[in-house]
Amino acid sequence: MKKLILSAVIVMGTLTLNATSITIKAPVKQLSIVQDDYKEIDSVPAAIKTALDNAYPGVKLDKAYVNDKKEYKIEITVRDQKSTVYTDIKGNILKK
């Protein structure tokens, strides 16, 4: 009888050891956002405004950026939908 109780205690002890949880913490990566060398500007050339009005009726220009290649990154809103459009200085829409 002693052996039966002793073996039951040992079995219960090993089962409780396996039931404990182990937490492993993974390293956290930090993301940095780069503006792609675009600098914010206050206004865009008239050719760009005209091209955007023709392409997107009812467009609202939110922010505009320009880079060294004279490419414009323009954040727009059309019918409550926000989007980003890239153009050149002549108003031609670029695909990026």
N, C-alpha and C positions, 0 to 999 in steps of 0.2 A: 504494500500500500504506500509506503514511503517513496518507493521508486516511481510509482504512478503520479503522485503529487509533485515530486521533484521534476519529473519530465514535463508535466503540464505547466509548471512555473517557467521552465526553460523555454518551452515553445511560446508561451505568452510573451516572455521577455524578448525573444527574437522577432516576433511579429510587431511589437511596438517600436522596435528600432527601425524597422523597414517603413513604418508609417510616418516617420518624421519627414518634413519637407525641407528641401535645400533650395535656397534662393541664390541665383547667380546674376550678378549685375554686369550687363554688357556696357562697354564704353560708349559714350554719347558723342556723336559727330556734330560739329557746329557748321552751319552753312553760312556763307557770306554772299551777299548779293552785290553784283558789280553792274554798273550802269553802262557798260560797253563803251566807255569814253564819250558818252553823250553828255552835253552840258545843257541845262535848262535855259530856255530863252523866253522872252515875253511875247514876241509876235513872229509870225511866219510870212514869207513872201506872198504876194497876191496870187501868183500862179498856183500855189499850193492850196490856198483857200478856195479858188475857183474849181480846181480839180476835185477837191473833197466834196464841194457842194454838188457838183455834177455826178459824182460816183455814189454819194450817200445823201439823198435829199433829207433835209432836216437835221443835218449833222451839227454837233456842238463840239468845239475844240476845248478840251480840258487843260492839257499841258502839252508843251512842245519842247523837243530837245534836238540838238544838232551835233554832229561829230566833225572831225577834221576833213573828212571826204565830202562835206556838204550834203550828207544824207540826213534826213529829218525823221525823227521818231515822234509820232503824234498820237497822244491818247485822246480818243474821241468818245462821244456818247451819241447813239442813234436809237431813238425810241426806247429809252431806258436800258439799252444794252451798251456796256462799256467794251471798248476794243482798242487795239494799238495798230497803227498803220505806219508803214515806212515809205517815204517818198524821196525823190531827188529834188534839186532846187527848181526844176521846171514843172514839178507837180506830177511826174510819172510815178505811179505806185510800184514799189519794189516788193518782191517776195522774199521774206526772211523767215 
